[in-house]
Amino acid sequence: MSSSKVSKLASGVKNIVFYEAEQNALRIVAEEGERVGNIYVYPRLKDDAGNYVIGSNGLYLIDNSRYEKVGNVMPRVTGGLV
């Protein structure tokens, strides 16, 4: 498997955001020491017991104070004709 990792970013640069959507609730970024294209989202809010919090409208509340890595946009393998 081949993967592209970010070896170094410019001094003072924490990450490079390639894409943002849904009012910044979804981000695709490059970070030093990580694979290119990590996907981060705002996670669902949890209470102190670890249960998801549901709002009065019946929908999950979102914790927009932090991001959670949920995957990567880059394919794990590539192929072609031999």
C-alpha positions in Angstrom: 0.0 0.0 0.0 1.2 3.4 -0.9 0.2 6.5 1.1 1.1 10.1 1.0 2.2 11.5 4.4 2.9 15.1 5.2 6.5 15.2 6.4 6.7 18.9 7.2 4.6 22.1 7.1 5.8 25.7 7.2 6.8 27.1 10.6 3.7 28.1 12.5 1.3 26.2 10.2 -0.7 23.6 12.1 -2.6 22.2 9.2 -3.8 23.0 5.7 -7.6 22.8 5.1 -8.4 21.6 1.6 -12.1 21.6 1.9 -14.8 22.8 4.4 -18.5 22.2 4.2 -21.7 22.5 6.2 -20.6 25.7 8.0 -17.2 24.2 8.9 -18.8 21.0 10.4 -16.7 18.9 7.8 -13.1 19.5 7.0 -10.6 17.7 4.8 -7.0 18.6 5.9 -3.3 17.8 5.7 -1.4 17.7 9.0 2.3 17.1 9.8 3.0 13.4 10.3 -0.5 12.4 9.1 -1.8 11.1 5.7 -3.0 13.7 3.3 -6.8 14.0 3.1 -7.9 13.2 6.7 -11.6 13.9 7.2 -12.7 15.7 10.4 -16.3 16.4 11.6 -18.0 17.8 14.6 -19.1 14.8 16.7 -22.4 14.3 18.3 -22.6 15.8 21.8 -22.4 13.4 24.7 -23.5 13.9 28.4 -21.3 13.0 31.4 -22.4 9.4 31.2 -21.4 9.1 27.6 -24.9 9.1 26.2 -25.7 11.1 23.0 -27.7 14.2 23.7 -31.0 14.6 21.8 -32.6 18.0 21.4 -36.2 19.0 21.8 -36.7 18.5 18.0 -35.7 14.9 18.3 -32.3 15.3 16.5 -28.8 14.7 18.0 -27.0 17.8 19.3 -23.6 18.5 17.8 -20.5 19.3 19.7 -19.1 22.1 17.6 -16.2 22.8 20.1 -14.0 20.1 18.7 -13.3 17.9 15.7 -13.2 14.1 15.4 -11.2 12.2 12.7 -13.6 9.9 10.9 -11.7 8.8 7.8 -9.6 9.7 4.8 -10.5 10.6 1.3 -7.6 8.9 -0.3 -8.1 5.4 -1.7 -6.3 2.6 0.1 -5.3 0.9 -3.1 -5.1 1.9 -6.8 -5.1 -0.5 -9.7 -4.9 -0.6 -13.4 -4.3 -2.9 -16.4 -1.2 -5.0 -16.3 
